[in-house]
Every structure is written in structure tokens, then in C-alpha cells.
Amino acid sequence: MNNLLAALMFFTRLPFWKIKTVPAECFKHVVEYWSLTGWLTGGTMALVFWLSALVFPADVAVMFALASRLLLTGGLHEDGLADFFDGFGGGKDRESTLRIMKDSHIGSYGVLGLIVYYLLGYALLCSLPLSLTPVVLFCGDAFAKFVCSFVIKLLPYARREEDSKAKVVYTPMRSLGILFTAAGGLIPLIPFVTFLPSFYAWACVLPVLIFAGLVYLFKRRINGYTGDCCGALFLLCELGFWTGTVFVTYYSH
């Protein structure tokens, strides 16, 4: 329970700290519960979209849904994505890449990366059938976080703990932690693959491929991962889930 509360405190801006004070050690295990926090953030997006679509056009509802997660998380993952684009776009070697990513100022690569990310994400979600969008928002959030949680098992942390921006270095997942993250990421997919045609399962392939490619890039460039890398991984894998869903929707007929 403490670890789950720590994850909710870490990955959202909601005042879960008022419920209970958790030990600092719990924050080293938050990745194990990352996909479960996706039930909250993805579920909120799905609910906001559904309610908004009752009174607004679908494209406006998409904007409200995306904005709702930004409010919940404080742009935590988007900050990581911008730093990732800045570091990997402007850095020439391991040291310069890590130095640029740690800089709190956003550069041109980060600005352009966020613009392209949101334009593409918006276009993908707007192209989905209205009834499918809430399902995709909920399932994509949780599943992408499940996939991305394995980065801490595959790669070491790229900085020293005292150099971490969040002052937290995640502990590699234990067997029980893998069960938690698998449950959080896979259970939401049950209705997705049960009530939709079986070919929609292919939407899960692209996030895994994106994850594998980015992990390879992280290893080559910085020989590890950072918190910014985790944020970028999640958003890009989620974008892959949206892309895969649009692809199978329009090319299965």
C-alpha cells in the first residue's frame, strides 16, 4: 500500500500525501506501480473525453482529455520528453547528452519535439471512431507504462544517485513487482481485445517495437536510462499504441 501511494504521489499532482506519509524508500519502487497509476490518468482522460463529447465536437473533446492528464501529472512526462529531444538532439556524446538533459531550460529540439508529438497525437485521436477513443485513451496509458517499466531491468541508471533530478534511483523490479506492473498494464486490455475484433491486438506491437528501439538508443548513447528517458519512453510508446489502433481501424476493412 505504501509503495502504491508513493507512486500516486510521484506520478501525479493530486494530494495523496494527505492520506499518509510514506517512507522515502518506497519511492524507489514506484515504477512497479507505474501502470496502475495509468488507471487513474488514463481513466480520467477517457472520462473527460466521454463527457466532453456529449456537448462538444470530438476534436475539442480530445483537447480536453489531453489537458486533463497534463493537470493531473503537472506535465511530468512531457518535461522528460522535451529534455530527451534536447539531449539526444543536441548532445554529441554521453557527457554532453546527460548535461543537456539535466538543464532545466527547454531548447529548440524540445519545443519542436513537443509540438510534433501533440500535433500527431491529436490527429491520431481525432481520426478514431468516437466510441473507440475512450477505450484507447484508457488502455494506451496503462499498457504503455507497463511496457516502459522494464527499462529499469534492462539498463542501469545513467547518473550517480546524487545527480538525479528527482533524487530517486529506482530499484530494479522484483518478481512481485513484475506481477503488479503486468496486472496494471494487461488487465485494461481484456475488454480491448475481448469486445473488439481480434486484429486490434496488433495495436500492442508497435509500442513494444518503439520501446526496444529506444532502449537500444539509450544504451548506445548514454549506457543507461534517466528519469527523462522514462518519460519520453512512455509518451512515445503510448503514441505508438494510438498509431497502431488507427492503422488497424482503417486498414482492416
KATAZI-V755055 format. One record per helix or strand of 2 or more residues. SS is the DSSP state (a for helix, b for strand). FROM is the first residue (numbers start at 1). TO is the last residue. If there is no record, write none. Layout:
ss->{SS SS}
from->{FROM FROM}
to->{TO TO}
This chain:
ss->{a a a a a a a a a a a a a a}
from->{2 16 24 58 76 94 108 130 151 161 175 189 198 227}
to->{11 18 53 73 90 102 126 148 154 163 186 194 222 251}
